Amino acid sequence: MHVSAEGLSTKQANINREEYGSNEIAAPKNNSKLRFLAESFITPFTIVLFILAAVSLFTDYIFVPANQKDLSTVIIMLVMVLISGITSYVQNVRTSNAVDDLLSMVSVTTNIRRDGQDQELPTSDVVVGDIINLAAGDMVPADMRLLKSKDLFCSSSSLNGESNPVEKIATKFPKIGGDKDYLDYPNVLYEGTTIVSGSGTGVVFATGNRTLFGKLAQDISKNNLKQTTFDKGIKDISKLLITMTAVIAPLVFLINGLTKGDWINALIFAIATAVGLTPEMLPVIVTSNLVKGSVEMSKHGTIVKKMNSIQNFGSADILCTDKTGTLTQDKVVLERHYNMDMKETKRILELSYLNAYYQTGMKDLIDEAVIDAAGDELDVSEIQRDYNKIDEIPFDFTRRRMSVVVANSDQNHGKHLLVTKGAAEEMLEVSSKIEKDGQIVSLTDDRKEEILKQINSMNEDGFRVILLGYKENPAPVGEFSAKDETDLTLAGYLAFLDPPKESAKAALAKLHRDGITVKILTGDNEAVTRAVGLQVGLNVDLVYSGADLEDKSDEELSKMVEDCNIFVKLSPELKTKIIEVLKENGHTVGYMGDGINDAPAMKAADVSISVDTAVDIAKESADIILLHKDLNVLEKGVRIGRKVFGNTMKYIKITLSSNFGNILSILIASSFLPFLPMLPLQLLILDLLYGTSCLSIPFDKMSEHYLEQPRTWSTKKLPKFMFYFGPTSSIFDIITFTLLFFVVCPHVVGGSFLTLSAAKQAEFIILFHTGWFIESLWTQEMVIHALRDKRLPFIQQRATLPVLLATFGAAIIGSVMPFIEPLDKALDFGILPKYYLLIVIGLLVAYILLTTVVKAFYMRKEEFLI
């Protein structure tokens, strides 16, 4: 690689990036400008407009005499394509840019030796030849050969599914002929794997697509999006629409072809009707809704990494979390360092400092508390001078202990000492002696019982207690390993205090008000967890430990996870199991974690939440990242998520019922009218105006009542909603048809349709089309206000200003089109008498009142309207 231990310069890194490629996994680019352009202009709506424009080009320009050639209709259609396409394109680009801006606020970094100094840089900056420093909690950013390692344990579960970490040793080489076992090479680390403990330095030999992970992920996005219930719901809607279109479009074609005899126009009208069934703005509105929610959440300290997770965030009814840092202040203080006689001694603090300072794993809050306390009470520079580290046995969640081996270089030169700290039960398992009254005596059952009583007493006072033990001149079995943690001598207790947050009690009350049950999943013991739980207002009457969950049947587990909200002494596997059982019980589960051991549970949850200060693997697994580890921030995010969900559902339900009503009206009108109820182009303009006004829905608000309960997506109620409210609008369409056909048009033209000349009939048809266009547009715009809330619109509830401006603006624009030249001729609009607008106003008032009555009937058996 022609690289020294000093790493690359920025200039050389840029050269290597050009030669070997960037450190990005090539996945189908979902946000390329070209793709947005294609998606914006190739839609059912625009395709139909192109077809109509082509037909109009032949019928109005190519195959007509020179004095009758007219391109105005073709031009209008192409302008509509441009308006529709540009609106969608701009919205998609803005959305993409907003997403990129948000994601740039949270990035996984790695420690690179660049320009002669160690720097924290984004993993995407890594190039072949870079020298990378790794520590516990880091994700390996690229494939690399180890140069140095110290007690380095790596989890390769992302590549081979093996959950147990394996040790990687820089000086150890692969076996000759072991090419097929490349995953087990002891001196090679692969991208996507995780450092569990220890530290190491390596040189990068492959990045991006050339890594092993890159080859496995060629066809898969690196951040796989979870299939949310909302995603499945959208698919169900698509199936419903395809079925409806497959039935209704041929029916419209046949009815109009048989009754009017013009099969070409009947076909074009049927195609336009099919497009009218399609909520073509759905992708744009869903995406812009999600982005608007994401931007709003970012203002409250919540960054959304995976957009579709907002839906699950809003529908979550259970939040699982550890207590440390979430309910507590995340500032652990070492309050007491007792010997086994319950007296504070500097020797216990010195032993605990050796253990905390010399370990190379992820220094947690307990280690930092020990180091801080030792810095205040001891001469730590003297301790560092007197002792050299020999080895360590990293912490794992099965043993729940960690050890370091040090050599005394002062008066007891060469004497080795193994110092171990860990959870009480696990320490008692591997200890055989105890320091008591200045002597080393056997650890009898009575003494074990006395120790547990002392610990329980401190736990009840809110202290988290761990035991400290040692072993002099340990004889390693090969290299030091967990097998050497035997025959220990217990030396003392370390008691830590992590006081509850002042805001925790109020935040839990808000979450409870919002219909979210908080379940504590912790590795800590029962007494400490109960003490914290009581202080923050949790029900601590029932607590299950990991041991209680072992060997239980599925039915027993299913009941246990429902009955209990506090689980203690859990392994990462049990945390994951609890989440899976809750999901099987029909809950939408959120999990909040920030450590290496949280990653499996985060992947199992419907929505995973972490914090910006979390380890890399937790941030990588998270759907949502909090900039502050506070349940109040989380609660605000949940309500925003519900608002996003509500506004999306609002568009889907209102548009589908409105479109269903229009199709019913078209079928009825087609069956009885001697002409098409509306021209295909007019139908498409109606669709465009309504769809464009719906772009304001993401800016609408939801009622407080709506935000107070979790919402889950279900398509089961959708047909009922459509059958209630679709026909309601059709009633007024039929009244409009009747008034136009028998009253308004005959009054203007001077006779009933069948008694008129061909020229007068053409005028009659133009007026009829214009009248229904105006009434249908106003009805569609008003349905947004009528169905957005169960209360009476404009009086008991009203939309936000953007929605009011968009809906009334679109309706007014459509109403003045017949009066604008040359639009009126190009679109075949006529001028109706002014009293017709009064008729439309009267119909709208009656429509809103009838819809309110229908809502009351609908709500008798339904809890929610939207």
LOFI-52692 format. One record per residue (C-alpha): residue in three letters; x, y, z. Coordinates in steps of 0.2 Angstrom, whole numbers, plus 5000, padded with zeros to 4 digits. Example, Ala and Ser with C-alpha at 12.3 -4.5 7.8 and 13.67 -1.06 7.14 Angstrom:
2
ALA506249785039
SER506849955036
END
This chain:
866
MET500050005000
HIS501550115002
VAL500950185018
SER501850225034
ALA501150215052
GLU500850405051
GLY499450365038
LEU499050465022
SER499050645019
THR497450725013
LYS498250744995
GLN498650554994
ALA496950515001
ASN496150604987
ILE497250514974
ASN496850344982
ARG494950384982
GLU495150414963
GLU496050254960
TYR495150134972
GLY493450214973
SER492550294988
ASN491950205003
GLU490150194999
ILE489050034995
ALA488250064978
ALA486450034980
PRO485050094968
LYS485050274970
ASN483350324975
ASN483650514975
SER484550544959
LYS483950704950
LEU483650604934
ARG482550474943
PHE481550614950
LEU481350684933
ALA480750524926
GLU479550484940
SER478850664939
PHE478450654921
ILE478050474918
THR476450454928
PRO474650384923
PHE474050564923
THR475450634911
ILE475350474900
VAL473450504897
LEU473750694894
PHE475050644881
ILE473850524873
LEU472450654873
ALA473750784866
ALA474250664852
VAL472350624847
SER471950814848
LEU473550854836
PHE472750734823
THR470950784825
ASP471150974827
TYR472751014817
ILE473450874805
PHE471750804797
VAL470850974796
PRO470751114783
ALA472051254785
ASN470751384790
GLN470151264805
LYS471851214812
ASP471951244831
LEU473351194842
SER472651274858
THR472051114865
VAL473751024862
ILE474651174870
ILE473551174885
MET473850984888
LEU475651004886
VAL475651154899
MET474651034911
VAL476050904909
LEU477351034913
ILE476351104928
SER476050924935
GLY477850864932
ILE478751024938
THR477651024954
SER478150844958
TYR479950864953
VAL480251014964
GLN479350934978
ASN480450774977
VAL482050874975
ARG481650984990
THR481150825000
SER482750734995
ASN483850895000
ALA482950905017
VAL483250715020
ASP485150735016
ASP485250895027
LEU484450795042
LEU485550645040
SER487050755039
MET486750805057
VAL487050625063
SER488450525055
VAL489550375060
THR491350425061
THR492950335063
ASN494650375070
ILE495850405055
ARG497750445056
ARG497750585042
ASP499050715040
GLY500050645054
GLN498650665067
ASP497250555073
GLN495550635067
GLU493750585069
LEU493050585051
PRO491450515043
THR491650335037
SER491350395020
ASP493050485020
VAL493950315022
VAL495150265008
VAL496250125004
GLY497850145013
ASP497150235028
ILE497750195045
ILE496250165057
ASN496150165076
LEU494750055083
ALA494050045101
ALA492549955109
GLY490850005101
ASP491550055084
MET490949985068
VAL492349935056
PRO492250055042
ALA493149955028
ASP494049795026
MET495749805035
ARG497249715040
LEU497749735058
LEU499449805062
LYS499149815081
SER497849735093
LYS497549725111
ASP496249605118
LEU495249645102
PHE493549555101
CYS492549575086
SER490649525082
SER490449465064
SER488549435066
SER488149555051
LEU489149435040
ASN489049265046
GLY487649275059
GLU488749215073
SER488249305089
ASN489849265099
PRO491249385097
VAL492949315092
GLU494649375096
LYS495749465083
ILE497649465085
ALA498749565073
THR500249455075
LYS499249295072
PHE499249235053
PRO497949125044
LYS498248945042
ILE499048895025
GLY497748835013
GLY496348905024
ASP495749025009
LYS493948965012
ASP493949015030
TYR494349195026
LEU493049255039
ASP494049175052
TYR495649265048
PRO496349315065
ASN497249475058
VAL495849545046
LEU494349645050
TYR492849665038
GLU491749815036
GLY490049805045
THR490749705060
THR490849775077
ILE492149795090
VAL491549725106
SER493049755117
GLY494849795116
SER495749905104
GLY496749895088
THR497549985073
GLY497449925055
VAL497749975037
VAL496249985025
PHE496449865009
ALA494649875002
THR493250005003
GLY491450024996
ASN490949884984
ARG492649794985
THR492349755003
LEU491549585008
PHE490049675015
GLY489949774999
LYS489849624988
LEU488549544999
ALA487549714999
GLN487649744980
ASP485749734978
ILE485249784995
SER485249965002
LYS486449975017
ASN485150045028
ASN483749915025
LEU482050005028
LYS480949905039
GLN479249855032
THR478049955042
THR476149925044
PHE475950085034
ASP477050015020
LYS475949865019
GLY474349975020
ILE474950075005
LYS475149904995
ASP473449855000
ILE472750014994
SER473649994977
LYS472849814975
LEU471149894979
LEU471350034966
ILE471949914953
THR470449804956
MET469249954956
THR470050014940
ALA469949844931
VAL468049844935
ILE467550024932
ALA468550084917
PRO467949944906
LEU466149974912
VAL466250164909
PHE466950124891
LEU465550004887
ILE464150114894
ASN464750264885
GLY465150164869
LEU463450084868
THR462450234873
LYS463350364863
GLY464050264849
ASP465750354849
TRP466950214854
ILE468550324852
ASN467950464864
ALA467250324875
LEU468950244876
ILE469850404880
PHE468550454893
ALA468650284901
ILE470550304902
ALA470350474910
THR469150404922
ALA470450274927
VAL471650414930
GLY470350504941
LEU470250344952
THR472150354955
PRO472750464969
GLU474250514959
MET474850644972
LEU475050504985
PRO476950474984
VAL477250654984
ILE476150694999
VAL476750545009
THR478550595006
SER478250785009
ASN477250735025
LEU478650635031
VAL479950765028
LYS478950905036
GLY478750795051
SER480650755051
VAL481050945050
GLU479850985064
MET480550845075
SER482350905072
LYS481851065079
HIS481350975095
GLY483050875096
THR482450725086
ILE483350665070
VAL482450545059
LYS483650425050
LYS482450315041
MET480850415035
ASN479550275035
SER479950245054
ILE478950405058
GLN477350305055
ASN477850175067
PHE478450305079
GLY476750385080
SER475850215081
ALA476950145095
ASP475950095110
ILE477450015120
LEU479150095123
CYS480549985130
THR482050065138
ASP483450045150
LYS483350155165
THR485150225165
GLY485150395157
THR483350385152
LEU482550385169
THR484150435178
GLN485350575176
ASP486650475167
LYS487950545179
VAL488550395190
VAL489450445205
LEU490550325216
GLU489750355233
ARG490550215243
HIS492050105242
TYR491949985256
ASN492949835261
MET492049675267
ASP491949755284
MET490849895277
LYS492250025280
GLU492950145267
THR494750115262
LYS495850185249
ARG496450015245
ILE494749965238
LEU494750125227
GLU496550085221
LEU496049905216
SER494549975207
TYR495550105198
LEU496749975191
ASN495249885184
ALA494450035177
TYR495950125170
TYR496849985162
GLN495449905153
THR495349945134
GLY493549905132
MET492150035131
LYS492350135147
ASP490550145154
LEU489850265167
ILE490450155181
ASP492250155175
GLU492250345173
ALA491450365190
VAL492950255198
ILE494250355188
ASP493450515193
ALA493450465212
ALA495150395211
GLY495850565203
ASP495050655218
GLU495650545232
LEU497250455226
ASP498950495217
VAL498450405201
SER500150445193
GLU500950345206
ILE499850195203
GLN500150205184
ARG502050215188
ASP501950065200
TYR500849945189
ASN500949895171
LYS499549805162
ILE499849625156
ASP498149575149
GLU496349595151
ILE494749485151
PRO493449585142
PHE491649605149
ASP490249505142
PHE488449495146
THR488449315151
ARG489849325164
ARG489449505169
ARG491249525175
MET492849605168
SER494649575174
VAL496349655171
VAL498049575175
VAL499349695181
ALA501149675186
ASN501849775201
SER503449855196
ASP503849935213
GLN504249845229
ASN503449675223
HIS504349685206
GLY503549555194
LYS502049505205
HIS500549485195
LEU498849535201
LEU497149495193
VAL495849625198
THR494049575194
LYS492449675196
GLY490649625192
ALA488849585197
ALA488649515215
GLU487949335210
GLU489249315196
MET490649365207
LEU490149255221
GLU490149105209
VAL491949125205
SER492549175223
SER493149055236
LYS493949175249
ILE493549345257
GLU494549475266
LYS493749495283
ASP494449585299
GLY496149595291
GLN496249405287
ILE495849305272
VAL494549175276
SER493449045267
LEU491849115258
THR490549005267
ASP488749005263
ASP488349105278
ARG489549235273
LYS488849235255
GLU487149265263
GLU487849415274
ILE488649495258
LEU486949485249
LYS486049565263
GLN487249705264
ILE487049735245
ASN485149725246
SER485149855260
MET486249975249
ASN485149935234
GLU483549985243
ASP484350155247
GLY484550175228
PHE486350115226
ARG486950005212
VAL488249895220
ILE489649785212
LEU490949675220
LEU492749685218
GLY493949535220
TYR495749485216
LYS496949345213
GLU498849355216
ASN500049275204
PRO498649195193
ALA499349055181
PRO498549085164
VAL497848945154
GLY498748995138
GLU498349175136
PHE497249245150
SER495449205148
ALA493749185158
LYS494449015164
ASP495649115175
GLU494249195184
THR494249065198
ASP494649055216
LEU494549245218
THR494649335235
LEU493249465238
ALA493949625243
GLY492549755244
TYR491049835238
LEU490849985225
ALA489150075228
PHE488650195214
LEU487250325213
ASP486350375197
PRO484950485203
PRO483350505194
LYS483050645182
GLU481950785188
SER480950775171
ALA480750585171
LYS479150585182
ALA478250715171
ALA478850635155
LEU478250465160
ALA476550545164
LYS476450625147
LEU476850455139
HIS475550375149
ARG474250505144
ASP474750475125
GLY474350295127
ILE476150225128
THR476650095141
VAL478450115146
LYS479349955150
ILE481049955159
LEU482249815152
THR483849825162
GLY485349725166
ASP485249795184
ASN484549715199
GLU482849715206
ALA483149825222
VAL484049965213
THR482749965199
ARG481249965211
ALA482050115220
VAL482250215204
GLY480550165198
LEU479650225214
GLN480450395213
VAL479850415195
GLY478050355198
LEU478150185190
ASN477150035197
VAL478449925205
ASP477249795212
LEU477749665199
VAL479549635194
TYR480249495183
SER482049445182
GLY482949355168
ALA482849195177
ASP480949205179
LEU480849205160
GLU481949065157
ASP481148895151
LYS479348975150
SER478148925136
ASP477549045123
GLU475849065132
GLU476649105148
LEU477949225141
SER476449315131
LYS475549345148
MET477149395158
VAL477649525146
GLU475849605147
ASP475749595166
CYS477449665170
ASN478249835166
ILE479949805174
PHE481149675169
VAL482849655178
LYS484449565176
LEU484149535157
SER485449475144
PRO485349555127
GLU484549395120
LEU483149415133
LYS482849595129
THR482549545111
LYS481449405116
ILE480349515126
ILE480149635111
GLU479749495099
VAL478349425111
LEU477649595113
LYS477549615094
GLU476749445092
ASN475449505105
GLY474949645092
HIS475949795099
THR476949915090
VAL478549925100
GLY479850055101
TYR481550025109
MET482750155116
GLY484650105118
ASP486350175116
GLY487550025120
ILE488349875111
ASN487149755120
ASP485649855113
ALA485949825095
PRO484949655094
ALA483449725103
MET483449885092
LYS483449785076
ALA481949675083
ALA480949835088
ASP479649915076
VAL480550075078
SER482250095086
ILE482850255095
SER484550305101
VAL485550455106
ASP486950555097
THR488150505110
ALA487850315108
VAL489150195101
ASP489250175082
ILE488250005081
ALA486850085091
LYS486750235080
GLU486850125065
SER485450015070
ALA484350165075
ASP482850235065
ILE482750385076
ILE484150475085
LEU483850595100
LEU485050745102
HIS484650745120
LYS484350585131
ASP482650645138
LEU480950555137
ASN480150735135
VAL481050745118
LEU480450575114
GLU478650615119
LYS478650775107
GLY479250665093
VAL477850535096
ARG476550675094
ILE477350745079
GLY477350565072
ARG475550545075
LYS475250715066
VAL476150655051
PHE475250485051
GLY473550575053
ASN473850695039
THR474350555027
MET472850455032
LYS471750615029
TYR472350625011
ILE472150445008
LYS470350425015
ILE469650585009
THR470350564991
LEU469850384989
SER468050424995
SER467950574984
ASN468650484969
PHE467450344973
GLY465950464973
ASN466550544957
ILE466650374948
LEU464850334955
SER464250494947
ILE465050464931
LEU464350284930
ILE462550354933
ALA462750504922
SER463450394908
SER461950274909
PHE460650414907
LEU461450564898
PRO461450564878
PHE463250634879
LEU464850614889
PRO464550694907
MET466250784905
LEU467650794892
PRO469150684896
LEU470250844896
GLN469150934909
LEU469150774920
LEU471050784920
ILE471050964924
LEU469850934938
ASP471050804945
LEU472550914943
LEU471751054952
TYR471150944967
GLY472850854968
THR473851014968
SER472751084982
CYS473050924992
LEU474950964993
SER474351085007
ILE473750935018
PRO475450905026
PHE475351085033
ASP473651045042
LYS473451005060
MET472650865070
SER471550885085
GLU472250855102
HIS471150705104
TYR471850625089
LEU473650645096
GLU473250565112
GLN473150385106
PRO474250275096
ARG473650245078
THR473950095068
TRP473650075050
SER472249965044
THR471349955027
LYS469949855034
LYS468950015038
LEU469350095021
PRO467950015011
LYS466650065024
PHE467350245024
MET467250255005
PHE465450175005
TYR464850305018
PHE465550465011
GLY465750434992
PRO463950414988
THR463550564999
SER464450674986
SER463650574972
ILE461850634978
PHE462350814975
ASP463150764958
ILE461450684953
ILE460550844959
THR461750944949
PHE461450834933
THR459550854935
LEU459651044938
LEU460851064923
PHE459950954911
PHE458151004915
VAL458251184921
VAL459851284919
CYS460451224901
PRO458651224894
HIS458451404901
VAL460051474893
VAL459951384876
GLY458051394874
GLY457351214875
SER457651034881
PHE459050944873
LEU458050824862
THR457150974854
LEU458651074849
SER459651084833
ALA461351004832
ALA462251174835
LYS461151214850
GLN461451034857
ALA463251064856
GLU463051234866
PHE461951134878
ILE463351004881
ILE464651134883
LEU463551224897
PHE463251054905
HIS465051004906
THR465551184913
GLY464151174926
TRP464650994932
PHE466551044932
ILE466251194944
GLU465051094956
SER466250944956
LEU467751044959
TRP466951144974
THR466250984981
GLN467950894980
GLU468851044989
MET467451055002
VAL467550875006
ILE469350905013
HIS468551025026
ALA467050915029
LEU468050755033
ARG469650815041
ASP468750815058
LYS467150735065
ARG466550905070
LEU465551035059
PRO466751125047
PHE467151305048
ILE466151325064
GLN466751185076
GLN468351145067
ARG469351235054
ALA470951195044
THR472551285044
LEU472851435033
PRO473851345020
VAL472451215017
LEU471151355017
LEU472051455004
ALA472451304993
THR470751224993
PHE469751394990
GLY471151454978
ALA471051294967
ALA469051304967
ILE469151484962
ILE470351454948
GLY469251324941
SER467751434942
VAL468451574933
MET469251464919
PRO467651474908
PHE467851664908
ILE469651674902
GLU470051684884
PRO470751574875
LEU470551444889
ASP468651444887
LYS468751384869
ALA470251274871
LEU469351174885
ASP467651184878
PHE466951284892
GLY465351394891
ILE464751544902
LEU463351504914
PRO462151624921
LYS462651704937
TYR461251624947
TYR462051454944
LEU463451504957
LEU462051534970
ILE461451354966
VAL463151284969
ILE463351384985
GLY461651314991
LEU462151134986
LEU463851154995
VAL462951205011
ALA461751065010
TYR463250945006
ILE464150995021
LEU462650975032
LEU462250805025
THR464050755027
THR463950805045
VAL462450695048
VAL463250545039
LYS464850575050
ALA463750565066
PHE463050395059
TYR464750335055
MET465450375072
ARG464150285081
LYS465150125078
GLU466850195075
GLU468050265087
PHE468950375074
LEU468550465058
ILE470250475051
END
